[in-house]
Each structure stands twice: as structure tokens, then as C-alpha cells.
Amino acid sequence: MELDRKGSVTQTGLAARFGVLVMVLFNVALALSAVVLVIWLAGRPGLHWRMDLTRDQANTIDGQLARTIDSLTGQLTIEAFLRPFDPPLEAVGGELQARIFELLLQAEEHAPRTLKFIHHPYLPPEAGGTELLARMTEVGVRGSFNTIVLSYEEPGEEGSPRRNVLNLLGEVAEVDLGNPFKHQGNYRPPSIVSYRGQEALLRGILKVTQGEKPLAVFAQGNGERALLEADDRALGRLHTALLADGFRVEAWDPDADRALPQETAVLALCGPEEPFRPETMELMADFVLGGGSLVAAPGLEFADGPGSVTELLTRFGVEVQPGIICRPFMGASGLPTVGTPRVAEIVVRAENMSSHHPIVAPLRRGDRRVRMIFSRPLGRGRPPTGGVLIDLLRSSNSTWRDLPNADGTFAWLWDEEQEESGPFSLAMTSVFPIKRQGPAPPPGTLAERPECRVLAIASPEVFGSALFDTNRDFLVNAFNWAASREFRVSITPRTADDTRIDIGSDRSLFYISLFCIALLPLGFAALGLVVFLRRRS
């Protein structure tokens, strides 16, 4: 029933009721259609429009990073393996994780079709974290948390992604440990010294997307460490890491294959224990002098003499000196102990690394270490004309060079009168202009290499699987540097350190004075007048 104009009650017909029902259902369907349409439009990247209203553009990725992501033709997957930091880095580590997490979400939102971000929540093994550990092993980080893994696949390359690993400490940010011990006084909590999230992310993207895969060739057949075996002294884990980092890796037997592969970018000599033939020595020297790169470590039993790595490195200004670098270790009594081969194990800490070289600078910032066993000291010789020698790693002042006895054995004791004390160079680079016209630059180097690069490492044990967990980043950085893949990029920080208004370079002071002295008081006076007039009326 309904009321007519005179207020009397009248009966409503069936048709009228049905019409009301149809109108209600139509309005509901229209509203649902509008909601579905808005959701559908929001998911269309071509129609996606967003505005960042923050003053420092805190919700927008840098323009250089955005352009790089927009240029991707394949699928980029970013996986974050984060877990709480150990004391005293809980608070500063949580802040760092929140910042990189927000950056990765913004990057995914910028290009959801080509970039996929996956966060793997931390679970201990007893709580179901075995799948997490299996995935970490699959992507090559194997239990190393607080890392970001980038995987990139071009169309047609499905199943063989190029990968790069970013460590939060060192590559993404530098952290000052401060003085976290309150009972010692002068308490100062840990803090983030510098944050380079966008720069690190851009460098990682360039690393997995630009250029073809450079070819790293490992010499085999002269007693070198086996490339594909999995024992502690072999190179199996290094081989896997280089493949995941975008390299192609091949073995080269100079007796069977007289010439190096044409596309060789890096030649690696990992502790040969037998001499090379003279023609092989000339072939390797011509490769380097023509613009190639060499990564080499002398053998343990055969370290010098004709056909040795020592003879080859001498041509490039690096001298492998006799003896083994040793350091006392703390025994069960708590006192320095010598006299056993254990003194030949050296740990290079961050303060003994070069602060500017791209191989070790990230390790120094991240307070990483490099472990070596049975290392021979490296000396400075005479590099080729225009060459520069740089020490990357040095031993501590407490080391000494243990010289062999007459029968070739070592006493593992310091003879103060005959043996020299440290520090000693443990890794050295020699960089010099091209001396001979070589083949065209190998693919994967991104640009024509204008120089020859040699990296000498004091011990072949550095490359082995036994020390790989500690030395992984050093080795991967070394091969990337040798292949001219430093990927130096720089992104301006999101918020400038000095946020004061520069009132001396434009009319800012005039506008501030006009607003504060004239407009603001007049505005309040006008508002008061309006309120006064309304109350009077």
C-alpha cells in the first residue's frame, strides 16, 4: 500500500512492486559492475596512474632505476631471504630490512608484468623451514640469510636464469656497530652509515641483464684443481656460483686444445702442479697482452721455475716470493701456539683490504673476511709500461714468512734472524695498456676493454670448496672484475642531507616574508570578521 496526495491509503499493484524490485536489482548490479570495472582498470598497467604526494618522493623509485626496469624484455624475479639480525643489530637490521622491502614493493608496483617480488618468511627447520633452505640452495645462497637474489630470464631462455646475489650488509648499506655495551659507558647504538638500496638494485639488474654471458676458461691437465668435482679442494662450488652469476664456464687442456676458445674473457690458473710447455706460456702471455684477463694462483708443490705461474706473473709485474705466510693461533691454553701447520691458515679481515678497489671494497664495507691456507707472499716487480700494481689483501702485522729448510720442509716457527715479519701482500692486481693487437673483445664484457687485467692470489686453496662459504663473494667479485663487469652506477640519495631552504639563491625569502607578515595575519583577520558578522546576524 501507499499514500496518495490527500494522505489516504491506497493498495499497490503487483506490477508496481515488481518494478521497484527491478529497480533495486538494477542499481545493485550497476554498483557491482562499477566495482568490478574499477578493479579491472586498476590491474591494467597501461591505465595505471599514480601520484606521489610526498615532498621527497619517498614512494617513487629513482628515474634511472625506473627506466632500466621499463627496458626489460624478459622476466625479472627478485627473492628476499630475510631473518632477524643477531644482537646488537636487531633494531638497525629491522630498519634496513624495512627499507629494502619497501623499495622492492615499489619496484614491483612500477612494472608488475616484468618484475615479480617474492618474500620468503623465515622459518627455522623444526618449524617447517626445510623448503626455504632447499630454495636457498637452489638459487645459490645456501643458508646465507639477509640476501636478495635477482633471477632474469629472456624469452626462450626459460629454465636457465641469470642470477645475482645482493647482501644487505656491505652492498645495500654500511652499518656502524657503535658501542653497544652499556656497562662500559659511552653507549652508542648501531646505526646505518649509508644506504644504497636503489644503487645496489640497479647494479644487480644490470649484472643479470646486460651483455651476453662472458666465458671463463679454467686450465686443466697440469695438476690444477678439478673444475667439476665436488671434493673440498676442487672447484665445483665456484663453478656453480659463476654459472649462477651469468658466466659460461669451460675447461681448457692446453695439450689437447692448443688454442684458447675464441670468446675467452677470463683465463684462470688454479694451482698447477706441473710446468706448462713453452708454447703454452707464450700463448697465455699473448692472450693477456692482447687485452685478456688472467686470474692465477701458484701451485703448492710446484710454485716457481720454468713453465710455472710464478714465471708468467713475473712478466706482468707480480713476483711470487718463497716461503709460506704464517700466524700464531690461540691454543687450548689461551696462549699463542706455533710449530704446527695450523699456523699457515690466514684470515684477512676488513681492515686489511683495499678500500677502493671494486673486488674488495664491498667486502670491507660489509666487514667480511677472506680465508687462505699455505699462502705465498706476493711482491712488487716491474709491470709493463703504463702498468699499475694494487694490493687487494694484506696479512696482519703478527704474520711471518716461514722459509723452507734444506730438505724442503717447514718448521712452522719464526726465526727472527732469518725470516721476515709481516704484513705481506696476499692478492695483487696488475693493470696495464694493451701491448699487442689481439682478437675482438669477447662478448659479455659490455664494452671494449681498454686494458689488460691480471689478478694474482697467494694460494690456490682460496678457490676450493672447503673455504667457499667464506670466500664466495671475493671470488665472484674477482671474476666479474676480470671480465670488466664492475657495473659502477650511482643514484642520488632520496632525501638530501641538508633540507633547509636555500633563501639566498632565489625569491624564497620574499615569499616567506609575504606569507608570514602579510597574508597570514590578513587571513586570520578576515576569518574573524566573518565570524563576527554571522554572530551579529
Sequence and secondary structure as in RCSB ss.txt:
>XXXX:A:sequence
MELDRKGSVTQTGLAARFGVLVMVLFNVALALSAVVLVIWLAGRPGLHWRMDLTRDQANTIDGQLARTIDSLTGQ
LTIEAFLRPFDPPLEAVGGELQARIFELLLQAEEHAPRTLKFIHHPYLPPEAGGTELLARMTEVGVRGSFNTIVL
SYEEPGEEGSPRRNVLNLLGEVAEVDLGNPFKHQGNYRPPSIVSYRGQEALLRGILKVTQGEKPLAVFAQGNGER
ALLEADDRALGRLHTALLADGFRVEAWDPDADRALPQETAVLALCGPEEPFRPETMELMADFVLGGGSLVAAPGL
EFADGPGSVTELLTRFGVEVQPGIICRPFMGASGLPTVGTPRVAEIVVRAENMSSHHPIVAPLRRGDRRVRMIFS
RPLGRGRPPTGGVLIDLLRSSNSTWRDLPNADGTFAWLWDEEQEESGPFSLAMTSVFPIKRQGPAPPPGTLAERP
ECRVLAIASPEVFGSALFDTNRDFLVNAFNWAASREFRVSITPRTADDTRIDIGSDRSLFYISLFCIALLPLGFA
ALGLVVFLRRRS
>XXXX:A:secstr
 EE TTS EE   HHHHHHHHHHHHHHHHHHHHHHHHHHHHHT GGG      STT TTS  HHHHHHHHT  SE
EEEEEE     TT HHHHHHHHHHHHHHHHHHHHH TTTEEEEEE    GGGTTHHHHHHHHHHT TT  SEEEE
EEE TT TT  EEEEEETBTTTEEEE  B  GGGSS B  EEEEE HHHHHHHHHHHHHSS   EEEEE SSS  
 SS  STTSSHHHHHHHHHTT EEEEE TTTS S  TTEEEEEEE   S   HHHHHHHHHHHHTT EEEEE  S
S  SSTTSHHHHHHTTTEEE SSEEE  EE TTSSEE SSGGGGEEEE GGGB SS TTTHHHHHTT  EEEES 
  EEE   STT EEEEEEE  TT EEE   TTS    S  TTTS BS  EEEEEEEEE  S  S   TTSSS   
EEEEEEES GGGGSGGGHHHHHHHHHHHHHHHTT         SS S  S  TTSSSHHHHHHIIIIIIHHHHHH
HHHHHHHHHHH 
